[in-house]
Amino acid sequence: MPTRIYLVRHGATDLTAEDRFAGSSDVPLSDEGRRQVACLAERLKRATLDAVYASPLQRTMETARTLALPHGLKPIAEPGLREIDYGHWEGLRRSQIESMFQAEYALWQEDPFAIAPLGGESGANVLNRALPTMRTIVARHGQRTVLLVSHKGTNRLLISSLLGFDMRAYRDRLEQSPAALSILDFTSAVRARLHLFNDVSHYEETGRPCEPAEAGCLSR
């Protein structure tokens, strides 16, 4: 029996809606983000979880607490799952970065795995902490199911590495929507198979607040 990882991106924040770079910025979920996460919690409430881990930032811990509550679990903060630190780009809109740091942004776009914004992290820096963290969690919970809440960039880097993709293209080839669910099965700490990717069917089928009795939010 493999070890199953539910890999989740946190719900939306106000900075998400404004297309701002918010890697290390510690911001809470927006009301829309809380609705998205409530729908995912309802979807996963019948799953059997052994543990819940999350990046220690507000948006990921709030997401993790909501998802863990129906299972009587307390999320474990795991610094290795933090998002990319975007250095002096933090908090800026993409359009501002393209205008203010045109040459630096162009270089980063060519190879975001190797190149970092000034004062920030490259994709390689992030993977060097996130991948060992995931492997440790997989080994610790052998043949169980574990939920990990992380971030858009971190999740894409992990999946790209585990599936053997060209790491320079992780931003171009993979998406991670707010409160998206991906599922990975591990037969060992280094052998993974992707079963589900970037699924947001738990909230995109309804624009209303997600309540436990609402059919659009039930487990599938």
JOTANOR-V84770 format. One record per backbone hydrogen bond with DSSP energy under -1.0 kcal/mol. NH is the residue of the N-H (numbers start at 1). CO is the residue of the C=O. E is the energy in kcal/mol with one decimal. If there is no record, write none. Layout:
BEGIN
nh-><NH | NH>
co-><CO | CO>
e-><E | E>
END
This chain:
BEGIN
nh-><3 | 4 | 5 | 6 | 7 | 8 | 9 | 10 | 17 | 18 | 19 | 20 | 21 | 27 | 30 | 34 | 35 | 36 | 37 | 38 | 39 | 40 | 41 | 42 | 43 | 44 | 47 | 50 | 53 | 54 | 55 | 61 | 62 | 63 | 64 | 65 | 66 | 67 | 68 | 69 | 71 | 72 | 73 | 76 | 78 | 81 | 82 | 88 | 89 | 90 | 91 | 92 | 94 | 97 | 98 | 99 | 100 | 101 | 105 | 106 | 107 | 108 | 109 | 110 | 111 | 115 | 120 | 121 | 123 | 124 | 126 | 127 | 128 | 129 | 130 | 131 | 133 | 134 | 135 | 136 | 137 | 138 | 139 | 140 | 141 | 144 | 146 | 147 | 148 | 149 | 150 | 155 | 156 | 157 | 158 | 159 | 160 | 161 | 162 | 163 | 165 | 169 | 170 | 173 | 179 | 180 | 181 | 182 | 183 | 184 | 185 | 186 | 187 | 188 | 193 | 195 | 196 | 199 | 203 | 204 | 206 | 214 | 217 | 218>
co-><186 | 144 | 184 | 146 | 182 | 148 | 180 | 150 | 13 | 14 | 16 | 15 | 92 | 25 | 12 | 30 | 31 | 32 | 33 | 34 | 35 | 36 | 37 | 38 | 39 | 40 | 44 | 145 | 147 | 76 | 149 | 57 | 58 | 59 | 60 | 61 | 62 | 63 | 64 | 65 | 68 | 69 | 68 | 52 | 54 | 78 | 79 | 118 | 86 | 87 | 21 | 89 | 19 | 93 | 94 | 95 | 96 | 97 | 101 | 102 | 103 | 104 | 105 | 106 | 107 | 111 | 117 | 85 | 112 | 113 | 122 | 123 | 124 | 126 | 126 | 127 | 129 | 130 | 131 | 132 | 133 | 134 | 135 | 136 | 137 | 141 | 4 | 51 | 6 | 53 | 8 | 151 | 152 | 153 | 154 | 155 | 156 | 157 | 158 | 159 | 160 | 166 | 167 | 169 | 10 | 177 | 199 | 7 | 196 | 5 | 193 | 3 | 191 | 191 | 185 | 183 | 183 | 181 | 200 | 200 | 203 | 211 | 214 | 215>
e-><-2.7 | -2.3 | -3.3 | -2.9 | -2.7 | -3.1 | -1.5 | -1.6 | -1.6 | -1.1 | -1.5 | -2.3 | -2.5 | -1.2 | -2.4 | -2.2 | -1.9 | -2.3 | -2.2 | -2.3 | -1.9 | -1.8 | -2.6 | -1.9 | -2.0 | -2.3 | -1.8 | -3.6 | -2.8 | -2.3 | -2.0 | -2.7 | -2.7 | -1.3 | -2.6 | -2.6 | -1.9 | -2.0 | -2.4 | -1.8 | -1.6 | -1.7 | -1.7 | -2.6 | -3.4 | -2.1 | -1.9 | -2.2 | -2.2 | -1.7 | -4.1 | -2.3 | -1.9 | -2.0 | -2.6 | -1.3 | -3.3 | -2.5 | -3.0 | -2.1 | -2.0 | -2.2 | -2.5 | -1.3 | -1.4 | -2.2 | -2.8 | -3.0 | -2.1 | -2.7 | -1.7 | -2.7 | -2.1 | -1.2 | -2.9 | -2.2 | -1.2 | -2.4 | -2.6 | -2.3 | -2.1 | -2.6 | -2.3 | -2.1 | -1.6 | -1.8 | -2.6 | -2.2 | -3.1 | -2.3 | -2.9 | -2.8 | -1.9 | -2.3 | -2.4 | -2.6 | -2.4 | -2.3 | -2.6 | -2.0 | -2.7 | -1.8 | -1.4 | -2.2 | -2.0 | -1.7 | -2.1 | -2.2 | -2.2 | -2.4 | -2.6 | -3.0 | -1.7 | -1.0 | -2.3 | -3.1 | -1.4 | -2.6 | -1.7 | -2.3 | -1.1 | -2.1 | -2.0 | -1.4>
END
